[in-house]
Amino acid sequence: MLTDWIAHFITKRCYLVLVKSRQMDEKEKKERLKLQKRFGEHLIKLRKAEDITPAELARRCFMERSNIARLETGRTNPSLFVLKKLAAGLGVEMDELLQGFR
């Protein structure tokens, strides 16, 4: 009887932890997507300020045009290495690339 109660308690506790972690994952996912979208909009603004096309930015960064498209639409999260390449392609420092991004 006591072992059944303990098993039930542990099962219920594990289920609640799983549900709560899944909710956190969804919340974090939405926040990450919103952040990626804002970065993409900022990247477009910087690119247009330089008066260059996405293809020209890709060429300057030694990247594929499709990668630039994914960044600008917020479908991908840039790594530090990609941020460095973008800054070089836009002719700005990395801190300038991220400064206006909020």
PENORLIN-V981098 format. One record per pair of residues at least 4 apart in sequence whose C-alpha atoms are under 6 Angstrom apart, sorted by the first residue. I is the first residue (numbers start at 1). J is the second residue. If there is no record, write none. Layout:
((I J) (I J))
This chain:
((9 13) (24 28) (25 29) (36 74) (37 74) (40 71) (40 72) (40 73) (40 74) (47 52) (52 56) (55 65) (58 62) (58 63) (58 64) (58 65) (60 89) (61 85) (61 86) (61 89) (70 75) (70 76) (71 76) (78 82) (87 91) (87 92) (87 93) (87 94) (87 97) (95 99))
